């Protein structure tokens, strides 16, 4: 279906109102999005492919009306495990990393305390099994306006414990410098950890038998 033919069309409980800005995934692919109005009155932004495939057919109210009693059948999926781990590290003091999350006030928004709400956001925000959830501001919690799906390199660069190094007037993380200099991350990290001078750490040839 052409984009201009989407306007006014009904998909389940959703009626398309207008097209909004495209969503761009971390890999650079573009996905068309439309603002829809649900029969319950709520407006929701949905990816075009999720409308036309039938993947998204309401704002989520349908699940509320049936009391969320239906089994979603996704308990063993990667996305469900991401959701469960997110809740656990923010709410369970016995979690080994709780002190970095719930212990310092990082929370999960009410909308995501039910798996279906989190899943709908994930599917409309470019989730795939090669990406991980990332908080844009590490001092804020898990919510639609502070989270995104990113690859491993972007997430590593956003961690609180990143080590930033200045070299030739530029300040970057170790993982960024490793990529720029074409050096294995662990090799560069270990050199810095051992107290190497930055110039030597960045430029000395790899000693294969000692630094693998």
N, C-alpha and C positions, 0 to 999 in steps of 0.2 A: 504494500500500500504506500502511495506517495505521501510525503509529509503533509502537503496541503489538504489531502483527503482525510487525514487523521482528525482534524478539528471537528468536534461535534459527534464523533463516533463513540459508541458505547462498547466497553470491554468489561463484561461482568457488571460490577456495581460502579465502575468508573466511567465518567464521560470526559472526553478530552476537551480542555478549554483552550490551550494555546501551547505553542512550542517555546521552550526556554533555551538557555545556553547549553551547548553540548558538554558532556562529561569527558574529560581526557584522563585516561588511565596513566599510571606511572610509566608504562611502556610507550606512551605516545599515541595510542589508538583513540579514535574519537567515537563517542556513542551519543546518539540523539536522545533528547529527553523532552517530555511533555508534562505540563501541569494539568492534572485531572481533578475533577470534583466527584467525590464519592456520594452515593445516595444518602449517606448519613450526614452530609454537609461538610465533611473534612476535605481540604485540598491536599493533594499529594503529588510529588514529582516522581515520575516513573520513566525508566528507560524504554525507548520505543520497542526494542526486541522483547522486553518482558510483557508489554501490552499485547503485541501481536501473537506471541507464542502462548498466551494464557497463563504465564507464570505469575503475574500480579493481576488480581481481579477485584481488589477492594483496598481500602486504606488500612485494613487490618481489623475492621469492626466485625467482619464475619466470624472471626475466631472468638471474639468476645461474646457474641450472641449465642454461640454454641457452647459457651463456658470453657473454651479451649480444651474440651474433653477428647477431641479426636487426636489420635496418635500421629505425630508428624513424621515418624519413621526415620528421623535423622540423627538419632542418638549416637550413632557410630561414625558420623561424618566429621571431617576435619573442622568445618565451621562450627559445629556444635561443641567440639572440644575447645576451640578458641573461646567461645562464649563461656563455657564452664570454668576454664582456667582464669579468665578475666574476672568473673564474679568471685572466685575462690581467693585470689591474691588480694582482692580489695576488701573482703569481708571475714576471712578466716585467719585469726591471729596465729594459728598453728602452721600456716603456710610458710615455707622457708624464706620466701621473699616478701612476706606481708609488710615488713618494716619499710620497704621501698614503695609500697602502694597504700593499703588501708592505714598502715601505721603513720603515714604522713599526710593523711587526709584525701587520698585519691579515691574517688567514688565512681560507681556506675549509675548513670541516670535512670530515672524511673522507667522510661520507655524501653530500656534494654534489660530490665530485670526479668522480662518474659522473653524466651528465646525467639519467638516469632517476630517480635518487634526488632530485635537485633538482626535476624536473618533478612527481613525485608530491607532494612537499611543497607546491609552488606550487598545484597543482590542488585540494588539500585545505585551502588557506589563503586562498581567495578571489581567486586571480589572475584578472585580465582585462586586455585590451590597453590599457586606460586608466590602469593603475596601474604603479608602479615599485617595485623592491625598495628597502627602507630598513632600515638598522641602527638598532635602538632605542638602543643605547649605541655611540656612534661610536668608542670606544676598544676595542671588542671586534670579533671577526671575524664572518664570515658563517656562521650556523648557525640551525637551526630556532627555538632559544630566544631569538635576538637579532635576528630579521628579521621583517618584515611587508610587506604590500603597501599602498602609500599613493598618494594623488594628488599632483600636483606641489606644491601649497601646503604640505602636511604635510612633504614631503621637503625643500623649501627651508627650512622652519623648523628642520630638524634638522641642517643642515650646520654643520661646524666653524667656517667662516669667516663665520657670520652676524654682522651688526652689530646689537647691542642698544642701544636708545635709551630713556631714561627721560623720560616726559612726564606731568605731572600725577599723579605718584606711581606710575605704572605703567611696567614695563619690558617692552618687546616688541621683536620683530625689525622690520626695515624693511618686510618683506612683510606682516606682521600690521598694522602701522600704516597701510600703504597701503590695505589692505582696509577697515579701520575708518573711515578718513577719506575713502574713495572717491577716492583719488588714484592715478594710474598709478604702478606700482612704480618704473619707470625715472626718472620725474620726481622722485619723492621721494629716490631713491638719489642722483641727480646733484646735487640741492640739498645733501644732507648731505656728499657728497664734495667739493663746492666750498667747504665751510666755513660754510654758512648757519647762523644761529642756529636752534635747534630750533623755537621759536615761529614764526619767519618761514617756515621750511621746511614746517611743517604747515598754516599758515593763509593765506599769501599766494596770491591768485588766480593761476591759470595764465596765463603770458604765451605765447599760442599760437604766435607766430612764433619764439620763442626756446627753448621747452622741449618741443617735440614730439620 
